[in-house]
Amino acid sequence: SSTTNHTDSNNYTAVTRETPPLFLTKIRQMDSDLTSMISQWFTPSTLQLRQITYQQTPASIVELIARKEVVHPLKNLQDLRNRLDAHSRRCYAFFHPSLPNIPLAFVHASLSHRMPRSMHDIDIDIEHANSIIRKANQDNHYDDDDDDDGIFSPKSATFYSIANAQP
């Protein structure tokens, strides 16, 4: 005997080949409505992009980003601080106005004087930038001249880690 709907152990109705056409039509309409609503809610114009810093971003957001970073896992707390507050790195997160303190996704970027070919190049460029900035701070001088003069002036931005912050 063939039935049109089957109920599984969780009391959900399973859709089968014998499901009535009216039921399938309603499911398809609901799918279409949900797709439309989600597309409208999460358009680029709706999302807010914010820079994440170690000093000025709430600790709960920084902690979430640290936990969700799976592309290039953090080694320790200092590694996190370096990623968020270094002159040669940036972290940005997308937020929805309905969830102002919960990032949806985040991206890490490296600023350097050349286009890196690998993560190793990014690490080398970061050390180079840090040494230039340390020297400039010691000399008590920092301006926008070229880094050949001892000043860090990035010419390239590389997005090296993009992660979803929500399940």
PyMOL CGO cylinders between C-alpha atoms (Angstrom):
from pymol import cmd
from pymol.cgo import CYLINDER

trace = [
    CYLINDER, 0.00, 0.00, 0.00, 1.28, 3.41, -0.99, 0.3, 1, 1, 1, 1, 1, 1,
    CYLINDER, 1.28, 3.41, -0.99, 0.87, 6.44, 1.26, 0.3, 1, 1, 1, 1, 1, 1,
    CYLINDER, 0.87, 6.44, 1.26, 1.26, 10.06, 0.34, 0.3, 1, 1, 1, 1, 1, 1,
    CYLINDER, 1.26, 10.06, 0.34, 3.00, 11.29, 3.50, 0.3, 1, 1, 1, 1, 1, 1,
    CYLINDER, 3.00, 11.29, 3.50, 5.24, 9.40, 5.89, 0.3, 1, 1, 1, 1, 1, 1,
    CYLINDER, 5.24, 9.40, 5.89, 6.00, 10.48, 9.42, 0.3, 1, 1, 1, 1, 1, 1,
    CYLINDER, 6.00, 10.48, 9.42, 9.48, 9.79, 10.72, 0.3, 1, 1, 1, 1, 1, 1,
    CYLINDER, 9.48, 9.79, 10.72, 10.46, 9.32, 14.37, 0.3, 1, 1, 1, 1, 1, 1,
    CYLINDER, 10.46, 9.32, 14.37, 10.74, 13.10, 14.86, 0.3, 1, 1, 1, 1, 1, 1,
    CYLINDER, 10.74, 13.10, 14.86, 7.13, 13.65, 13.71, 0.3, 1, 1, 1, 1, 1, 1,
    CYLINDER, 7.13, 13.65, 13.71, 8.20, 15.53, 10.57, 0.3, 1, 1, 1, 1, 1, 1,
    CYLINDER, 8.20, 15.53, 10.57, 6.31, 14.82, 7.39, 0.3, 1, 1, 1, 1, 1, 1,
    CYLINDER, 6.31, 14.82, 7.39, 8.60, 13.43, 4.71, 0.3, 1, 1, 1, 1, 1, 1,
    CYLINDER, 8.60, 13.43, 4.71, 8.00, 14.45, 1.10, 0.3, 1, 1, 1, 1, 1, 1,
    CYLINDER, 8.00, 14.45, 1.10, 7.81, 11.44, -1.20, 0.3, 1, 1, 1, 1, 1, 1,
    CYLINDER, 7.81, 11.44, -1.20, 7.08, 10.83, -4.86, 0.3, 1, 1, 1, 1, 1, 1,
    CYLINDER, 7.08, 10.83, -4.86, 3.47, 10.24, -3.90, 0.3, 1, 1, 1, 1, 1, 1,
    CYLINDER, 3.47, 10.24, -3.90, 3.11, 13.62, -2.15, 0.3, 1, 1, 1, 1, 1, 1,
    CYLINDER, 3.11, 13.62, -2.15, 0.04, 15.47, -3.44, 0.3, 1, 1, 1, 1, 1, 1,
    CYLINDER, 0.04, 15.47, -3.44, 0.75, 18.22, -6.02, 0.3, 1, 1, 1, 1, 1, 1,
    CYLINDER, 0.75, 18.22, -6.02, -0.94, 20.90, -3.88, 0.3, 1, 1, 1, 1, 1, 1,
    CYLINDER, -0.94, 20.90, -3.88, 1.42, 20.15, -0.98, 0.3, 1, 1, 1, 1, 1, 1,
    CYLINDER, 1.42, 20.15, -0.98, 4.46, 20.34, -3.29, 0.3, 1, 1, 1, 1, 1, 1,
    CYLINDER, 4.46, 20.34, -3.29, 3.19, 23.64, -4.70, 0.3, 1, 1, 1, 1, 1, 1,
    CYLINDER, 3.19, 23.64, -4.70, 2.93, 25.07, -1.17, 0.3, 1, 1, 1, 1, 1, 1,
    CYLINDER, 2.93, 25.07, -1.17, 6.44, 23.84, -0.29, 0.3, 1, 1, 1, 1, 1, 1,
    CYLINDER, 6.44, 23.84, -0.29, 7.87, 25.38, -3.45, 0.3, 1, 1, 1, 1, 1, 1,
    CYLINDER, 7.87, 25.38, -3.45, 6.09, 28.71, -2.70, 0.3, 1, 1, 1, 1, 1, 1,
    CYLINDER, 6.09, 28.71, -2.70, 7.45, 28.70, 0.86, 0.3, 1, 1, 1, 1, 1, 1,
    CYLINDER, 7.45, 28.70, 0.86, 10.96, 28.00, -0.49, 0.3, 1, 1, 1, 1, 1, 1,
    CYLINDER, 10.96, 28.00, -0.49, 10.62, 30.86, -2.95, 0.3, 1, 1, 1, 1, 1, 1,
    CYLINDER, 10.62, 30.86, -2.95, 9.34, 33.23, -0.23, 0.3, 1, 1, 1, 1, 1, 1,
    CYLINDER, 9.34, 33.23, -0.23, 12.19, 32.33, 2.14, 0.3, 1, 1, 1, 1, 1, 1,
    CYLINDER, 12.19, 32.33, 2.14, 14.78, 32.75, -0.60, 0.3, 1, 1, 1, 1, 1, 1,
    CYLINDER, 14.78, 32.75, -0.60, 13.37, 36.18, -1.45, 0.3, 1, 1, 1, 1, 1, 1,
    CYLINDER, 13.37, 36.18, -1.45, 13.25, 37.33, 2.19, 0.3, 1, 1, 1, 1, 1, 1,
    CYLINDER, 13.25, 37.33, 2.19, 16.79, 36.17, 2.96, 0.3, 1, 1, 1, 1, 1, 1,
    CYLINDER, 16.79, 36.17, 2.96, 18.09, 37.75, -0.26, 0.3, 1, 1, 1, 1, 1, 1,
    CYLINDER, 18.09, 37.75, -0.26, 16.55, 41.08, 0.77, 0.3, 1, 1, 1, 1, 1, 1,
    CYLINDER, 16.55, 41.08, 0.77, 17.77, 40.88, 4.38, 0.3, 1, 1, 1, 1, 1, 1,
    CYLINDER, 17.77, 40.88, 4.38, 21.36, 40.13, 3.44, 0.3, 1, 1, 1, 1, 1, 1,
    CYLINDER, 21.36, 40.13, 3.44, 22.07, 42.42, 0.52, 0.3, 1, 1, 1, 1, 1, 1,
    CYLINDER, 22.07, 42.42, 0.52, 25.44, 44.19, 0.58, 0.3, 1, 1, 1, 1, 1, 1,
    CYLINDER, 25.44, 44.19, 0.58, 23.69, 47.50, 1.23, 0.3, 1, 1, 1, 1, 1, 1,
    CYLINDER, 23.69, 47.50, 1.23, 22.11, 46.06, 4.39, 0.3, 1, 1, 1, 1, 1, 1,
    CYLINDER, 22.11, 46.06, 4.39, 25.31, 44.64, 5.88, 0.3, 1, 1, 1, 1, 1, 1,
    CYLINDER, 25.31, 44.64, 5.88, 27.71, 46.82, 7.84, 0.3, 1, 1, 1, 1, 1, 1,
    CYLINDER, 27.71, 46.82, 7.84, 31.47, 46.38, 7.46, 0.3, 1, 1, 1, 1, 1, 1,
    CYLINDER, 31.47, 46.38, 7.46, 33.48, 47.27, 10.57, 0.3, 1, 1, 1, 1, 1, 1,
    CYLINDER, 33.48, 47.27, 10.57, 37.19, 47.13, 11.33, 0.3, 1, 1, 1, 1, 1, 1,
    CYLINDER, 37.19, 47.13, 11.33, 38.01, 44.86, 14.25, 0.3, 1, 1, 1, 1, 1, 1,
    CYLINDER, 38.01, 44.86, 14.25, 40.76, 45.97, 16.64, 0.3, 1, 1, 1, 1, 1, 1,
    CYLINDER, 40.76, 45.97, 16.64, 42.05, 44.43, 19.82, 0.3, 1, 1, 1, 1, 1, 1,
    CYLINDER, 42.05, 44.43, 19.82, 41.67, 47.63, 21.83, 0.3, 1, 1, 1, 1, 1, 1,
    CYLINDER, 41.67, 47.63, 21.83, 38.34, 49.01, 20.61, 0.3, 1, 1, 1, 1, 1, 1,
    CYLINDER, 38.34, 49.01, 20.61, 36.20, 45.99, 19.65, 0.3, 1, 1, 1, 1, 1, 1,
    CYLINDER, 36.20, 45.99, 19.65, 34.16, 44.34, 22.42, 0.3, 1, 1, 1, 1, 1, 1,
    CYLINDER, 34.16, 44.34, 22.42, 35.92, 41.30, 23.89, 0.3, 1, 1, 1, 1, 1, 1,
    CYLINDER, 35.92, 41.30, 23.89, 33.00, 38.99, 23.00, 0.3, 1, 1, 1, 1, 1, 1,
    CYLINDER, 33.00, 38.99, 23.00, 33.47, 39.78, 19.28, 0.3, 1, 1, 1, 1, 1, 1,
    CYLINDER, 33.47, 39.78, 19.28, 37.26, 39.40, 19.43, 0.3, 1, 1, 1, 1, 1, 1,
    CYLINDER, 37.26, 39.40, 19.43, 36.83, 36.06, 21.23, 0.3, 1, 1, 1, 1, 1, 1,
    CYLINDER, 36.83, 36.06, 21.23, 34.34, 34.81, 18.63, 0.3, 1, 1, 1, 1, 1, 1,
    CYLINDER, 34.34, 34.81, 18.63, 36.69, 35.74, 15.79, 0.3, 1, 1, 1, 1, 1, 1,
    CYLINDER, 36.69, 35.74, 15.79, 39.56, 33.96, 17.56, 0.3, 1, 1, 1, 1, 1, 1,
    CYLINDER, 39.56, 33.96, 17.56, 37.47, 30.80, 17.98, 0.3, 1, 1, 1, 1, 1, 1,
    CYLINDER, 37.47, 30.80, 17.98, 36.18, 30.82, 14.40, 0.3, 1, 1, 1, 1, 1, 1,
    CYLINDER, 36.18, 30.82, 14.40, 39.54, 31.43, 12.67, 0.3, 1, 1, 1, 1, 1, 1,
    CYLINDER, 39.54, 31.43, 12.67, 40.17, 28.04, 11.07, 0.3, 1, 1, 1, 1, 1, 1,
    CYLINDER, 40.17, 28.04, 11.07, 41.99, 29.03, 7.89, 0.3, 1, 1, 1, 1, 1, 1,
    CYLINDER, 41.99, 29.03, 7.89, 45.12, 30.24, 9.72, 0.3, 1, 1, 1, 1, 1, 1,
    CYLINDER, 45.12, 30.24, 9.72, 44.62, 29.22, 13.38, 0.3, 1, 1, 1, 1, 1, 1,
    CYLINDER, 44.62, 29.22, 13.38, 45.97, 31.50, 16.06, 0.3, 1, 1, 1, 1, 1, 1,
    CYLINDER, 45.97, 31.50, 16.06, 49.08, 30.43, 17.95, 0.3, 1, 1, 1, 1, 1, 1,
    CYLINDER, 49.08, 30.43, 17.95, 48.47, 32.50, 21.08, 0.3, 1, 1, 1, 1, 1, 1,
    CYLINDER, 48.47, 32.50, 21.08, 47.07, 35.77, 22.40, 0.3, 1, 1, 1, 1, 1, 1,
    CYLINDER, 47.07, 35.77, 22.40, 49.98, 37.78, 20.99, 0.3, 1, 1, 1, 1, 1, 1,
    CYLINDER, 49.98, 37.78, 20.99, 49.29, 36.35, 17.53, 0.3, 1, 1, 1, 1, 1, 1,
    CYLINDER, 49.29, 36.35, 17.53, 45.70, 37.60, 17.82, 0.3, 1, 1, 1, 1, 1, 1,
    CYLINDER, 45.70, 37.60, 17.82, 46.87, 41.06, 18.91, 0.3, 1, 1, 1, 1, 1, 1,
    CYLINDER, 46.87, 41.06, 18.91, 49.30, 41.18, 15.99, 0.3, 1, 1, 1, 1, 1, 1,
    CYLINDER, 49.30, 41.18, 15.99, 46.55, 40.34, 13.53, 0.3, 1, 1, 1, 1, 1, 1,
    CYLINDER, 46.55, 40.34, 13.53, 44.16, 42.93, 14.90, 0.3, 1, 1, 1, 1, 1, 1,
    CYLINDER, 44.16, 42.93, 14.90, 46.42, 45.86, 15.72, 0.3, 1, 1, 1, 1, 1, 1,
    CYLINDER, 46.42, 45.86, 15.72, 49.49, 45.65, 13.51, 0.3, 1, 1, 1, 1, 1, 1,
    CYLINDER, 49.49, 45.65, 13.51, 50.02, 48.50, 11.02, 0.3, 1, 1, 1, 1, 1, 1,
    CYLINDER, 50.02, 48.50, 11.02, 50.38, 45.90, 8.29, 0.3, 1, 1, 1, 1, 1, 1,
    CYLINDER, 50.38, 45.90, 8.29, 47.27, 43.84, 9.02, 0.3, 1, 1, 1, 1, 1, 1,
    CYLINDER, 47.27, 43.84, 9.02, 43.56, 44.49, 9.17, 0.3, 1, 1, 1, 1, 1, 1,
    CYLINDER, 43.56, 44.49, 9.17, 40.54, 42.49, 10.23, 0.3, 1, 1, 1, 1, 1, 1,
    CYLINDER, 40.54, 42.49, 10.23, 37.02, 43.40, 9.14, 0.3, 1, 1, 1, 1, 1, 1,
    CYLINDER, 37.02, 43.40, 9.14, 33.67, 41.83, 9.99, 0.3, 1, 1, 1, 1, 1, 1,
    CYLINDER, 33.67, 41.83, 9.99, 30.23, 42.03, 8.42, 0.3, 1, 1, 1, 1, 1, 1,
    CYLINDER, 30.23, 42.03, 8.42, 27.33, 42.74, 10.77, 0.3, 1, 1, 1, 1, 1, 1,
    CYLINDER, 27.33, 42.74, 10.77, 23.58, 42.84, 10.16, 0.3, 1, 1, 1, 1, 1, 1,
    CYLINDER, 23.58, 42.84, 10.16, 21.63, 45.72, 11.76, 0.3, 1, 1, 1, 1, 1, 1,
    CYLINDER, 21.63, 45.72, 11.76, 19.37, 43.19, 13.51, 0.3, 1, 1, 1, 1, 1, 1,
    CYLINDER, 19.37, 43.19, 13.51, 22.43, 41.57, 15.13, 0.3, 1, 1, 1, 1, 1, 1,
    CYLINDER, 22.43, 41.57, 15.13, 24.70, 44.56, 15.86, 0.3, 1, 1, 1, 1, 1, 1,
    CYLINDER, 24.70, 44.56, 15.86, 27.12, 42.68, 18.14, 0.3, 1, 1, 1, 1, 1, 1,
    CYLINDER, 27.12, 42.68, 18.14, 27.29, 39.38, 16.29, 0.3, 1, 1, 1, 1, 1, 1,
    CYLINDER, 27.29, 39.38, 16.29, 29.58, 39.21, 13.25, 0.3, 1, 1, 1, 1, 1, 1,
    CYLINDER, 29.58, 39.21, 13.25, 28.31, 37.13, 10.35, 0.3, 1, 1, 1, 1, 1, 1,
    CYLINDER, 28.31, 37.13, 10.35, 31.65, 36.75, 8.57, 0.3, 1, 1, 1, 1, 1, 1,
    CYLINDER, 31.65, 36.75, 8.57, 35.12, 38.21, 8.87, 0.3, 1, 1, 1, 1, 1, 1,
    CYLINDER, 35.12, 38.21, 8.87, 38.16, 38.72, 6.71, 0.3, 1, 1, 1, 1, 1, 1,
    CYLINDER, 38.16, 38.72, 6.71, 41.86, 39.20, 7.52, 0.3, 1, 1, 1, 1, 1, 1,
    CYLINDER, 41.86, 39.20, 7.52, 44.01, 41.33, 5.23, 0.3, 1, 1, 1, 1, 1, 1,
    CYLINDER, 44.01, 41.33, 5.23, 47.72, 41.96, 4.99, 0.3, 1, 1, 1, 1, 1, 1,
    CYLINDER, 47.72, 41.96, 4.99, 49.14, 45.28, 3.80, 0.3, 1, 1, 1, 1, 1, 1,
    CYLINDER, 49.14, 45.28, 3.80, 52.55, 45.13, 2.16, 0.3, 1, 1, 1, 1, 1, 1,
    CYLINDER, 52.55, 45.13, 2.16, 54.88, 46.80, -0.30, 0.3, 1, 1, 1, 1, 1, 1,
    CYLINDER, 54.88, 46.80, -0.30, 54.52, 43.98, -2.87, 0.3, 1, 1, 1, 1, 1, 1,
    CYLINDER, 54.52, 43.98, -2.87, 52.09, 41.27, -3.96, 0.3, 1, 1, 1, 1, 1, 1,
    CYLINDER, 52.09, 41.27, -3.96, 52.81, 38.16, -1.85, 0.3, 1, 1, 1, 1, 1, 1,
    CYLINDER, 52.81, 38.16, -1.85, 52.90, 34.70, -3.43, 0.3, 1, 1, 1, 1, 1, 1,
    CYLINDER, 52.90, 34.70, -3.43, 52.33, 32.70, -0.25, 0.3, 1, 1, 1, 1, 1, 1,
    CYLINDER, 52.33, 32.70, -0.25, 51.53, 32.92, 3.45, 0.3, 1, 1, 1, 1, 1, 1,
    CYLINDER, 51.53, 32.92, 3.45, 55.28, 32.81, 4.06, 0.3, 1, 1, 1, 1, 1, 1,
    CYLINDER, 55.28, 32.81, 4.06, 55.65, 36.01, 1.98, 0.3, 1, 1, 1, 1, 1, 1,
    CYLINDER, 55.65, 36.01, 1.98, 52.88, 37.64, 4.03, 0.3, 1, 1, 1, 1, 1, 1,
    CYLINDER, 52.88, 37.64, 4.03, 54.70, 36.76, 7.27, 0.3, 1, 1, 1, 1, 1, 1,
    CYLINDER, 54.70, 36.76, 7.27, 57.98, 38.15, 5.88, 0.3, 1, 1, 1, 1, 1, 1,
    CYLINDER, 57.98, 38.15, 5.88, 56.24, 41.35, 4.74, 0.3, 1, 1, 1, 1, 1, 1,
    CYLINDER, 56.24, 41.35, 4.74, 54.68, 41.77, 8.18, 0.3, 1, 1, 1, 1, 1, 1,
    CYLINDER, 54.68, 41.77, 8.18, 58.08, 41.46, 9.85, 0.3, 1, 1, 1, 1, 1, 1,
    CYLINDER, 58.08, 41.46, 9.85, 59.48, 43.98, 7.35, 0.3, 1, 1, 1, 1, 1, 1,
    CYLINDER, 59.48, 43.98, 7.35, 56.67, 46.44, 8.09, 0.3, 1, 1, 1, 1, 1, 1,
    CYLINDER, 56.67, 46.44, 8.09, 57.05, 45.98, 11.84, 0.3, 1, 1, 1, 1, 1, 1,
    CYLINDER, 57.05, 45.98, 11.84, 60.79, 46.65, 11.69, 0.3, 1, 1, 1, 1, 1, 1,
    CYLINDER, 60.79, 46.65, 11.69, 60.21, 49.85, 9.64, 0.3, 1, 1, 1, 1, 1, 1,
    CYLINDER, 60.21, 49.85, 9.64, 57.57, 51.04, 12.10, 0.3, 1, 1, 1, 1, 1, 1,
    CYLINDER, 57.57, 51.04, 12.10, 59.74, 50.20, 15.13, 0.3, 1, 1, 1, 1, 1, 1,
    CYLINDER, 59.74, 50.20, 15.13, 62.63, 52.16, 13.61, 0.3, 1, 1, 1, 1, 1, 1,
    CYLINDER, 62.63, 52.16, 13.61, 60.35, 55.11, 12.77, 0.3, 1, 1, 1, 1, 1, 1,
    CYLINDER, 60.35, 55.11, 12.77, 59.00, 55.12, 16.32, 0.3, 1, 1, 1, 1, 1, 1,
    CYLINDER, 59.00, 55.12, 16.32, 62.53, 55.05, 17.72, 0.3, 1, 1, 1, 1, 1, 1,
    CYLINDER, 62.53, 55.05, 17.72, 63.53, 57.92, 15.46, 0.3, 1, 1, 1, 1, 1, 1,
    CYLINDER, 63.53, 57.92, 15.46, 60.28, 59.65, 16.45, 0.3, 1, 1, 1, 1, 1, 1,
    CYLINDER, 60.28, 59.65, 16.45, 59.32, 60.26, 12.84, 0.3, 1, 1, 1, 1, 1, 1,
    CYLINDER, 59.32, 60.26, 12.84, 56.53, 58.78, 10.76, 0.3, 1, 1, 1, 1, 1, 1,
    CYLINDER, 56.53, 58.78, 10.76, 55.15, 60.12, 7.48, 0.3, 1, 1, 1, 1, 1, 1,
    CYLINDER, 55.15, 60.12, 7.48, 53.74, 58.88, 4.20, 0.3, 1, 1, 1, 1, 1, 1,
    CYLINDER, 53.74, 58.88, 4.20, 57.01, 58.66, 2.26, 0.3, 1, 1, 1, 1, 1, 1,
    CYLINDER, 57.01, 58.66, 2.26, 58.04, 55.48, 0.50, 0.3, 1, 1, 1, 1, 1, 1,
    CYLINDER, 58.04, 55.48, 0.50, 59.24, 52.61, 2.71, 0.3, 1, 1, 1, 1, 1, 1,
    CYLINDER, 59.24, 52.61, 2.71, 62.63, 52.75, 0.96, 0.3, 1, 1, 1, 1, 1, 1,
    CYLINDER, 62.63, 52.75, 0.96, 63.18, 55.87, 3.10, 0.3, 1, 1, 1, 1, 1, 1,
    CYLINDER, 63.18, 55.87, 3.10, 62.45, 53.88, 6.25, 0.3, 1, 1, 1, 1, 1, 1,
    CYLINDER, 62.45, 53.88, 6.25, 58.70, 54.46, 6.33, 0.3, 1, 1, 1, 1, 1, 1,
    CYLINDER, 58.70, 54.46, 6.33, 56.02, 51.77, 5.90, 0.3, 1, 1, 1, 1, 1, 1,
    CYLINDER, 56.02, 51.77, 5.90, 53.83, 52.66, 2.92, 0.3, 1, 1, 1, 1, 1, 1,
    CYLINDER, 53.83, 52.66, 2.92, 51.81, 49.67, 1.67, 0.3, 1, 1, 1, 1, 1, 1,
    CYLINDER, 51.81, 49.67, 1.67, 51.06, 49.25, -2.01, 0.3, 1, 1, 1, 1, 1, 1,
    CYLINDER, 51.06, 49.25, -2.01, 49.21, 45.94, -1.86, 0.3, 1, 1, 1, 1, 1, 1,
    CYLINDER, 49.21, 45.94, -1.86, 46.34, 44.50, 0.21, 0.3, 1, 1, 1, 1, 1, 1,
    CYLINDER, 46.34, 44.50, 0.21, 45.95, 40.72, 0.32, 0.3, 1, 1, 1, 1, 1, 1,
    CYLINDER, 45.95, 40.72, 0.32, 42.90, 39.03, 1.80, 0.3, 1, 1, 1, 1, 1, 1,
    CYLINDER, 42.90, 39.03, 1.80, 44.34, 35.86, 3.26, 0.3, 1, 1, 1, 1, 1, 1,
    CYLINDER, 44.34, 35.86, 3.26, 41.55, 34.52, 5.46, 0.3, 1, 1, 1, 1, 1, 1,
    CYLINDER, 41.55, 34.52, 5.46, 37.79, 34.74, 5.03, 0.3, 1, 1, 1, 1, 1, 1,
    CYLINDER, 37.79, 34.74, 5.03, 35.63, 32.88, 7.52, 0.3, 1, 1, 1, 1, 1, 1,
    CYLINDER, 35.63, 32.88, 7.52, 32.00, 32.43, 8.44, 0.3, 1, 1, 1, 1, 1, 1,
    CYLINDER, 32.00, 32.43, 8.44, 31.41, 33.47, 12.06, 0.3, 1, 1, 1, 1, 1, 1,
    CYLINDER, 31.41, 33.47, 12.06, 28.04, 31.75, 12.34, 0.3, 1, 1, 1, 1, 1, 1,
    CYLINDER, 28.04, 31.75, 12.34, 27.04, 28.09, 12.01, 0.3, 1, 1, 1, 1, 1, 1,
]
cmd.load_cgo(trace, "trace")
